Amino acid sequence: MSATPLAGLRVLEFTHTVMGPTAGLLFAELGADVIKVEPAPKGDHTRGLGGFAAGFFAAFNRNKRSLAIDLKKPEGQAAMHRLAARADLVIENFGPGTMERLGCGYEHLAPHNPRLIYLALKGYLAGPYEHRPALDEVVQFQTGLAWMTGPVGRPLRAGASVIDIMGAVFGVVAAQAALRERDSTGKGQRVSSALFESAAFLMSTHMAGMTATGLDARPMPDRRGAWAIYEVFNTAGDGQLFIGVTSDQQWARFVEEFGLQELAADPRLATNFMRLAERAWLIPALQDVLIKLPQKEVEERCERCNVSWAPVGQPKDMFTDPHLLATGGLLDVYISRFGGGDGKTVGLPALPVEFGGRQRPGITRQPPRMGEHNAEVLTEAGFTAEEIAALTAANVIVSAPLT
């Protein structure tokens, strides 16, 4: 068994920001040779983002090689056609019509390689909205995800780029299905995934629930819960943890562990369905007990009685999470704003899969400097030293200087 089952697969990645780079990362981490095609002369604009997006490039572009090329020039387009002739897969997530204007749409590349799989990651699939620009946050609001996330009257986007990443995963599923079909037909095809449809898919349970109950969905902070004990509780010393008691067997263990004999004997609390009707007084009663106990003690008791629990964490806690550290769940990634020598190496989460029981995909390349692999990639595609020199002299390909 290998943690790199896609070794030998050749991928050209024309992407930026989160959705496209995530799809490329999935292939790269699983062993494919992913060439990130960056627009010359400035490279992927994500390299220069600030705020919460300052880490986008480093987070989603490890294990890739960089080719920086100007696709607005005919020589750049011709070079990409030669590279596409030996590729298995193209990934792109630019706005509608962009790749076509650059001479690298599916109809431009497929004649050079009829076996090519072309994954287009878009805001919307084909239909009335397909020409609109879209963002993760836009579709969260459009589909009701933001409305479901925030308190009543205060829609909020999720705390991570969940739709970008989920849309990328669906795209990879589609691409791998197309690669599998190619094994029998010998033919490539264009496949696509989109932000809007991915976010809409997340609404399936709410839509089905509304149909089943005849009631409108409520935002999550005001939802009709399925489990009576499914709550964040405060503990002594300003601690907080989430506790989920999701079966009657768990309830029996929970009240016994915390010495809640009165609650255990209360006939109103005999089943989860009955406990749901008593939440108005039951949750405050449990809170009165837990607020007197230190956080560590509550955690230990929840662990002993085998109910679901978790401290209310922050992203910074993942750097030192004992489970991630013990299982190879953090990879040493070099983080630099602009791909220079001014950064540092930190642990970032590995791909959340394992093979053969415990083998995890790892890191073979740090996030590349812009154009770091220009000559290497073009030489492998059959370009001569003279051709590469000519492309360099004409500023068709560029690279960032070593720092």
Buried (B, 14 or more C-beta within 10 A) or exposed (E): EEBBEBEEBBBBBBBBBBBBBBBBBBBBBBBBBBBBBBBBBEBBEBBEBEEEBBBBBBBBBBBBBBBBBBBEBEBBBEBBBBBBBBBBBBBBBBEBEBBEEBBBBBEBBBEBBEBBBBBBBBBBBEEEBBEBEBBBBBBBBBBBBBBBBBEEEEBBBBEEBBBBBBBBBBBBEBBBEBBEBBEEEEEBBBBBBBBBBBBBBBBEEBEEBEEEEEEEBEBBEEEEEEBBBBBEBBBBEEBEBBBBBBEBEBBEBBBEBBEBEEBBEBEEBEEBEBBBEBBEEBBEEBBEBBBEBEBEBBBEBBEEBEBBBEBEEEEEEBEEBEEBEEEBBBBEBBBBBBBEEEBEEBBBEBBEEBBEEEBBBBBEBBBBBBBBBBBBBBBBBEBEEEBBEBBBEEEBBBBBEEE
